[in-house]
Amino acid sequence: MLGEPEYNMNELFAQLGLDSSDEAIDEFIEKNQLAKEEELIDAHIWNDNQRMFLQEEWQKDAVWVETIDELNVRLHPDA
């Protein structure tokens, strides 16, 4: 029987088609730090489909919002 899906960072990265291991996520975040003024969805690190997913989920205030917000914070450590 399937349980409730988890909306955590690993699942978000899988949804985005990225390596979703803890190590890969940490490496991605470390290598792709964003400038304070750079918006998450405008970042060069996303392809069009990834950007659209992030933007749609954020605008809908969907189940992914908290995890996307966490990713945004982790990519903007100086903000």
DRENLO-736956 format. One record per residue: residue number from 1; x, y, z of N, C-alpha, C in turn. Coordinates in nm, 4 decimals. Example, Ala and Ser with C-alpha at 12.3 -4.5 7.8 and 13.67 -1.06 7.14 Angstrom:
% DRENLO-736956
<r k="1" n_X="1.3190" n_Y="-0.5690" n_Z="0.7800" ca_X="1.2300" ca_Y="-0.4500" ca_Z="0.7800" c_X="1.3200" c_Y="-0.3300" c_Z="0.7800"/>
<r k="2" n_X="1.2850" n_Y="-0.2250" n_Z="0.7080" ca_X="1.3670" ca_Y="-0.1060" ca_Z="0.7140" c_X="1.2900" c_Y="0.0030" c_Z="0.7870"/>
END
This chain:
% DRENLO-736956
<r k="1" n_X="0.0846" n_Y="-0.1183" n_Z="0.0000" ca_X="0.0000" ca_Y="0.0000" ca_Z="0.0000" c_X="0.0885" c_Y="0.1238" c_Z="0.0000"/>
<r k="2" n_X="0.0549" n_Y="0.2167" n_Z="-0.0840" ca_X="0.1333" ca_Y="0.3383" ca_Z="-0.0943" c_X="0.0939" c_Y="0.4368" c_Z="0.0151"/>
<r k="3" n_X="0.1953" n_Y="0.4983" n_Z="0.0744" ca_X="0.1699" ca_Y="0.5994" ca_Z="0.1749" c_X="0.1631" c_Y="0.7366" c_Z="0.1103"/>
<r k="4" n_X="0.1488" n_Y="0.8346" n_Z="0.1926" ca_X="0.1488" ca_Y="0.9723" ca_Z="0.1446" c_X="0.2850" c_Y="1.0044" c_Z="0.0845"/>
<r k="5" n_X="0.2876" n_Y="1.0736" n_Z="-0.0285" ca_X="0.4172" ca_Y="1.1125" ca_Z="-0.0856" c_X="0.4879" c_Y="1.2119" c_Z="0.0061"/>
<r k="6" n_X="0.6185" n_Y="1.2061" n_Z="0.0034" ca_X="0.6971" ca_Y="1.3000" ca_Z="0.0829" c_X="0.7383" c_Y="1.4164" c_Z="-0.0053"/>
<r k="7" n_X="0.7287" n_Y="1.5342" n_Z="0.0462" ca_X="0.7647" ca_Y="1.6544" ca_Z="-0.0278" c_X="0.8903" c_Y="1.7135" c_Z="0.0353"/>
<r k="8" n_X="0.9988" n_Y="1.6365" n_Z="0.0262" ca_X="1.1252" ca_Y="1.6805" ca_Z="0.0845" c_X="1.2230" c_Y="1.7158" c_Z="-0.0267"/>
<r k="9" n_X="1.3417" n_Y="1.7571" n_Z="0.0113" ca_X="1.4412" ca_Y="1.8021" ca_Z="-0.0842" c_X="1.4810" c_Y="1.6910" c_Z="-0.1815"/>
<r k="10" n_X="1.4942" n_Y="1.5690" n_Z="-0.1323" ca_X="1.5316" ca_Y="1.4582" ca_Z="-0.2203" c_X="1.4254" c_Y="1.4369" c_Z="-0.3273"/>
<r k="11" n_X="1.2999" n_Y="1.4411" n_Z="-0.2884" ca_X="1.1909" ca_Y="1.4220" ca_Z="-0.3836" c_X="1.1797" c_Y="1.5395" c_Z="-0.4801"/>
<r k="12" n_X="1.2066" n_Y="1.6604" n_Z="-0.4323" ca_X="1.2046" ca_Y="1.7771" ca_Z="-0.5201" c_X="1.3103" c_Y="1.7631" c_Z="-0.6287"/>
<r k="13" n_X="1.4316" n_Y="1.7236" n_Z="-0.5900" ca_X="1.5376" ca_Y="1.7064" ca_Z="-0.6883" c_X="1.5020" c_Y="1.5959" c_Z="-0.7874"/>
<r k="14" n_X="1.4411" n_Y="1.4896" n_Z="-0.7404" ca_X="1.3965" ca_Y="1.3833" ca_Z="-0.8302" c_X="1.2907" c_Y="1.4374" c_Z="-0.9267"/>
<r k="15" n_X="1.1987" n_Y="1.5163" n_Z="-0.8757" ca_X="1.0937" ca_Y="1.5770" ca_Z="-0.9582" c_X="1.1539" c_Y="1.6667" c_Z="-1.0659"/>
<r k="16" n_X="1.2652" n_Y="1.7325" n_Z="-1.0323" ca_X="1.3329" ca_Y="1.8213" ca_Z="-1.1269" c_X="1.4246" c_Y="1.7451" c_Z="-1.2233"/>
<r k="17" n_X="1.4332" n_Y="1.6139" n_Z="-1.2054" ca_X="1.5175" ca_Y="1.5334" ca_Z="-1.2928" c_X="1.6646" c_Y="1.5402" c_Z="-1.2578"/>
<r k="18" n_X="1.6943" n_Y="1.5756" n_Z="-1.1341" ca_X="1.8329" ca_Y="1.5878" ca_Z="-1.0877" c_X="1.8664" c_Y="1.4723" c_Z="-0.9948"/>
<r k="19" n_X="1.9947" n_Y="1.4484" n_Z="-0.9769" ca_X="2.0388" ca_Y="1.3472" ca_Z="-0.8810" c_X="1.9836" c_Y="1.3861" c_Z="-0.7442"/>
<r k="20" n_X="1.9145" n_Y="1.2941" n_Z="-0.6810" ca_X="1.8445" ca_Y="1.3274" ca_Z="-0.5567" c_X="1.9097" c_Y="1.2690" c_Z="-0.4317"/>
<r k="21" n_X="2.0340" n_Y="1.2238" n_Z="-0.4426" ca_X="2.1036" ca_Y="1.1761" ca_Z="-0.3232" c_X="2.1422" c_Y="1.2963" c_Z="-0.2367"/>
<r k="22" n_X="2.1557" n_Y="1.2748" n_Z="-0.1085" ca_X="2.1933" ca_Y="1.3837" ca_Z="-0.0179" c_X="2.3224" c_Y="1.4502" c_Z="-0.0614"/>
<r k="23" n_X="2.4202" n_Y="1.3696" n_Z="-0.1007" ca_X="2.5503" ca_Y="1.4223" ca_Z="-0.1410" c_X="2.5385" c_Y="1.5089" c_Z="-0.2668"/>
<r k="24" n_X="2.4604" n_Y="1.4618" n_Z="-0.3636" ca_X="2.4433" ca_Y="1.5363" ca_Z="-0.4882" c_X="2.3695" c_Y="1.6683" c_Z="-0.4635"/>
<r k="25" n_X="2.2723" n_Y="1.6660" n_Z="-0.3756" ca_X="2.1982" ca_Y="1.7881" ca_Z="-0.3425" c_X="2.2911" c_Y="1.8888" c_Z="-0.2770"/>
<r k="26" n_X="2.3684" n_Y="1.8437" n_Z="-0.1795" ca_X="2.4634" ca_Y="1.9343" ca_Z="-0.1130" c_X="2.5626" c_Y="1.9920" c_Z="-0.2125"/>
<r k="27" n_X="2.6120" n_Y="1.9095" n_Z="-0.3040" ca_X="2.7083" ca_Y="1.9558" ca_Z="-0.4043" c_X="2.6430" c_Y="2.0564" c_Z="-0.4994"/>
<r k="28" n_X="2.5215" n_Y="2.0271" n_Z="-0.5440" ca_X="2.4490" ca_Y="2.1181" ca_Z="-0.6328" c_X="2.4331" c_Y="2.2547" c_Z="-0.5665"/>
<r k="29" n_X="2.3911" n_Y="2.2547" n_Z="-0.4431" ca_X="2.3681" ca_Y="2.3805" ca_Z="-0.3710" c_X="2.4995" c_Y="2.4552" c_Z="-0.3506"/>
<r k="30" n_X="2.6045" n_Y="2.3832" n_Z="-0.3147" ca_X="2.7344" ca_Y="2.4461" ca_Z="-0.2941" c_X="2.7881" c_Y="2.5098" c_Z="-0.4224"/>
<r k="31" n_X="2.7690" n_Y="2.4436" n_Z="-0.5355" ca_X="2.8226" ca_Y="2.4916" ca_Z="-0.6630" c_X="2.7349" c_Y="2.5965" c_Z="-0.7304"/>
<r k="32" n_X="2.6144" n_Y="2.6155" n_Z="-0.6835" ca_X="2.5201" ca_Y="2.7041" ca_Z="-0.7522" c_X="2.4636" c_Y="2.8133" c_Z="-0.6623"/>
<r k="33" n_X="2.5467" n_Y="2.8658" n_Z="-0.5746" ca_X="2.5013" ca_Y="2.9733" ca_Z="-0.4874" c_X="2.4564" c_Y="3.0930" c_Z="-0.5712"/>
<r k="34" n_X="2.3464" n_Y="3.1540" n_Z="-0.5311" ca_X="2.2888" ca_Y="3.2663" ca_Z="-0.6040" c_X="2.3197" c_Y="3.3982" c_Z="-0.5351"/>
<r k="35" n_X="2.3304" n_Y="3.5017" n_Z="-0.6165" ca_X="2.3479" ca_Y="3.6363" ca_Z="-0.5618" c_X="2.2223" c_Y="3.6755" c_Z="-0.4859"/>
<r k="36" n_X="2.2399" n_Y="3.7613" n_Z="-0.3892" ca_X="2.1290" ca_Y="3.8035" ca_Z="-0.3031" c_X="2.0075" c_Y="3.8491" c_Z="-0.3834"/>
<r k="37" n_X="2.0310" n_Y="3.9235" n_Z="-0.4904" ca_X="1.9211" ca_Y="3.9803" ca_Z="-0.5684" c_X="1.8671" c_Y="3.8866" c_Z="-0.6772"/>
<r k="38" n_X="1.9299" n_Y="3.7717" n_Z="-0.6974" ca_X="1.8862" ca_Y="3.6796" ca_Z="-0.8023" c_X="1.7695" c_Y="3.5935" c_Z="-0.7533"/>
<r k="39" n_X="1.6613" n_Y="3.5985" n_Z="-0.8279" ca_X="1.5429" ca_Y="3.5190" ca_Z="-0.7949" c_X="1.5687" c_Y="3.3722" c_Z="-0.8268"/>
<r k="40" n_X="1.5152" n_Y="3.2844" n_Z="-0.7454" ca_X="1.5337" ca_Y="3.1416" ca_Z="-0.7651" c_X="1.4921" c_Y="3.0975" c_Z="-0.9053"/>
<r k="41" n_X="1.3737" n_Y="3.1370" n_Z="-0.9488" ca_X="1.3244" ca_Y="3.0879" ca_Z="-1.0779" c_X="1.3951" c_Y="3.1525" c_Z="-1.1966"/>
<r k="42" n_X="1.4662" n_Y="3.2613" n_Z="-1.1749" ca_X="1.5409" ca_Y="3.3265" ca_Z="-1.2829" c_X="1.6833" c_Y="3.2752" c_Z="-1.2943"/>
<r k="43" n_X="1.7241" n_Y="3.1898" n_Z="-1.2035" ca_X="1.8629" ca_Y="3.1424" ca_Z="-1.2006" c_X="1.8960" c_Y="3.0620" c_Z="-1.3262"/>
<r k="44" n_X="2.0189" n_Y="3.0750" n_Z="-1.3697" ca_X="2.0696" ca_Y="3.0073" ca_Z="-1.4891" c_X="2.0785" c_Y="2.8548" c_Z="-1.4722"/>
<r k="45" n_X="2.0629" n_Y="2.8062" n_Z="-1.3533" ca_X="2.0831" ca_Y="2.6645" ca_Z="-1.3242" c_X="1.9665" c_Y="2.5762" c_Z="-1.3669"/>
<r k="46" n_X="1.8545" n_Y="2.6360" n_Z="-1.4047" ca_X="1.7360" ca_Y="2.5579" ca_Z="-1.4407" c_X="1.7153" c_Y="2.5540" c_Z="-1.5912"/>
<r k="47" n_X="1.6646" n_Y="2.4416" n_Z="-1.6392" ca_X="1.6195" ca_Y="2.4404" ca_Z="-1.7779" c_X="1.4747" c_Y="2.4907" c_Z="-1.7781"/>
<r k="48" n_X="1.4167" n_Y="2.5045" n_Z="-1.8949" ca_X="1.2819" ca_Y="2.5629" ca_Z="-1.9040" c_X="1.1774" c_Y="2.4821" c_Z="-1.8273"/>
<r k="49" n_X="1.1836" n_Y="2.3503" n_Z="-1.8364" ca_X="1.0857" ca_Y="2.2669" ca_Z="-1.7663" c_X="1.1002" c_Y="2.2771" c_Z="-1.6152"/>
<r k="50" n_X="1.2225" n_Y="2.2791" n_Z="-1.5668" ca_X="1.2457" ca_Y="2.2929" ca_Z="-1.4231" c_X="1.1953" c_Y="2.4283" c_Z="-1.3741"/>
<r k="51" n_X="1.2282" n_Y="2.5324" n_Z="-1.4492" ca_X="1.1854" ca_Y="2.6681" ca_Z="-1.4123" c_X="1.0326" c_Y="2.6754" c_Z="-1.4080"/>
<r k="52" n_X="0.9666" n_Y="2.6181" n_Z="-1.5085" ca_X="0.8204" ca_Y="2.6210" ca_Z="-1.5142" c_X="0.7603" c_Y="2.5465" c_Z="-1.3947"/>
<r k="53" n_X="0.8157" n_Y="2.4308" n_Z="-1.3616" ca_X="0.7662" ca_Y="2.3554" ca_Z="-1.2469" c_X="0.7776" c_Y="2.4374" c_Z="-1.1188"/>
<r k="54" n_X="0.8959" n_Y="2.4929" n_Z="-1.0941" ca_X="0.9174" ca_Y="2.5719" ca_Z="-0.9721" c_X="0.8230" c_Y="2.6905" c_Z="-0.9658"/>
<r k="55" n_X="0.8085" n_Y="2.7597" n_Z="-1.0769" ca_X="0.7225" ca_Y="2.8776" ca_Z="-1.0798" c_X="0.5760" c_Y="2.8406" c_Z="-1.0584"/>
<r k="56" n_X="0.5293" n_Y="2.7371" n_Z="-1.1265" ca_X="0.3894" ca_Y="2.6964" ca_Z="-1.1125" c_X="0.3584" c_Y="2.6495" c_Z="-0.9709"/>
<r k="57" n_X="0.4463" n_Y="2.5699" n_Z="-0.9157" ca_X="0.4232" ca_Y="2.5201" ca_Z="-0.7798" c_X="0.4235" c_Y="2.6346" c_Z="-0.6793"/>
<r k="58" n_X="0.5128" n_Y="2.7296" n_Z="-0.6976" ca_X="0.5203" ca_Y="2.8444" ca_Z="-0.6063" c_X="0.3941" c_Y="2.9292" c_Z="-0.6178"/>
<r k="59" n_X="0.3516" n_Y="2.9586" n_Z="-0.7398" ca_X="0.2336" ca_Y="3.0427" ca_Z="-0.7607" c_X="0.1061" c_Y="2.9777" c_Z="-0.7098"/>
<r k="60" n_X="0.0976" n_Y="2.8456" n_Z="-0.7226" ca_X="-0.0213" ca_Y="2.7734" ca_Z="-0.6759" c_X="-0.0187" c_Y="2.7546" c_Z="-0.5245"/>
<r k="61" n_X="0.0920" n_Y="2.7911" n_Z="-0.4610" ca_X="0.1096" ca_Y="2.7649" ca_Z="-0.3183" c_X="0.0826" c_Y="2.6165" c_Z="-0.2924"/>
<r k="62" n_X="0.1402" n_Y="2.5355" n_Z="-0.3779" ca_X="0.1162" ca_Y="2.3914" ca_Z="-0.3779" c_X="0.1982" c_Y="2.3212" c_Z="-0.2699"/>
<r k="63" n_X="0.1859" n_Y="2.1894" n_Z="-0.2705" ca_X="0.2498" ca_Y="2.1076" ca_Z="-0.1676" c_X="0.4019" c_Y="2.1217" c_Z="-0.1655"/>
<r k="64" n_X="0.4602" n_Y="2.1647" n_Z="-0.2758" ca_X="0.6065" ca_Y="2.1778" ca_Z="-0.2832" c_X="0.6582" c_Y="2.3104" c_Z="-0.2270"/>
<r k="65" n_X="0.5720" n_Y="2.4028" n_Z="-0.1914" ca_X="0.6136" ca_Y="2.5386" ca_Z="-0.1542" c_X="0.7178" c_Y="2.5402" c_Z="-0.0421"/>
<r k="66" n_X="0.6951" n_Y="2.4660" n_Z="0.0626" ca_X="0.7894" ca_Y="2.4679" ca_Z="0.1752" c_X="0.9271" c_Y="2.4171" c_Z="0.1328"/>
<r k="67" n_X="0.9299" n_Y="2.3140" n_Z="0.0511" ca_X="1.0569" ca_Y="2.2585" ca_Z="0.0068" c_X="1.1262" c_Y="2.3526" c_Z="-0.0909"/>
<r k="68" n_X="1.0497" n_Y="2.4147" n_Z="-0.1801" ca_X="1.1070" ca_Y="2.5129" ca_Z="-0.2725" c_X="1.1622" c_Y="2.6311" c_Z="-0.1933"/>
<r k="69" n_X="1.0914" n_Y="2.6736" n_Z="-0.0911" ca_X="1.1393" ca_Y="2.7826" ca_Z="-0.0060" c_X="1.2696" c_Y="2.7433" c_Z="0.0636"/>
<r k="70" n_X="1.2778" n_Y="2.6211" n_Z="0.1115" ca_X="1.4010" ca_Y="2.5729" ca_Z="0.1747" c_X="1.5165" c_Y="2.5749" c_Z="0.0742"/>
<r k="71" n_X="1.4912" n_Y="2.5310" n_Z="-0.0481" ca_X="1.5940" ca_Y="2.5339" ca_Z="-0.1518" c_X="1.6376" c_Y="2.6768" c_Z="-0.1788"/>
<r k="72" n_X="1.5429" n_Y="2.7676" n_Z="-0.1873" ca_X="1.5729" ca_Y="2.9087" ca_Z="-0.2098" c_X="1.6643" c_Y="2.9630" c_Z="-0.1003"/>
<r k="73" n_X="1.6340" n_Y="2.9321" n_Z="0.0235" ca_X="1.7155" ca_Y="2.9782" ca_Z="0.1364" c_X="1.8564" c_Y="2.9192" c_Z="0.1281"/>
<r k="74" n_X="1.8653" n_Y="2.7917" n_Z="0.0964" ca_X="1.9959" ca_Y="2.7268" ca_Z="0.0904" c_X="2.0801" c_Y="2.7772" c_Z="-0.0266"/>
<r k="75" n_X="2.0162" n_Y="2.8213" n_Z="-0.1339" ca_X="2.0901" ca_Y="2.8771" ca_Z="-0.2485" c_X="2.1251" c_Y="3.0237" c_Z="-0.2283"/>
<r k="76" n_X="2.0678" n_Y="3.0873" n_Z="-0.1280" ca_X="2.0946" ca_Y="3.2286" ca_Z="-0.0967" c_X="2.1477" c_Y="3.2421" c_Z="0.0469"/>
<r k="77" n_X="2.2625" n_Y="3.1880" n_Z="0.0780" ca_X="2.3097" ca_Y="3.1903" ca_Z="0.2170" c_X="2.3407" c_Y="3.3307" c_Z="0.2688"/>
<r k="78" n_X="2.3654" n_Y="3.4254" n_Z="0.1797" ca_X="2.4002" ca_Y="3.5603" ca_Z="0.2229" c_X="2.2812" c_Y="3.6543" c_Z="0.2271"/>
<r k="79" n_X="2.1630" n_Y="3.6019" n_Z="0.1962" ca_X="2.0438" ca_Y="3.6886" ca_Z="0.1913" c_X="1.9905" c_Y="3.7185" c_Z="0.3294"/>
END
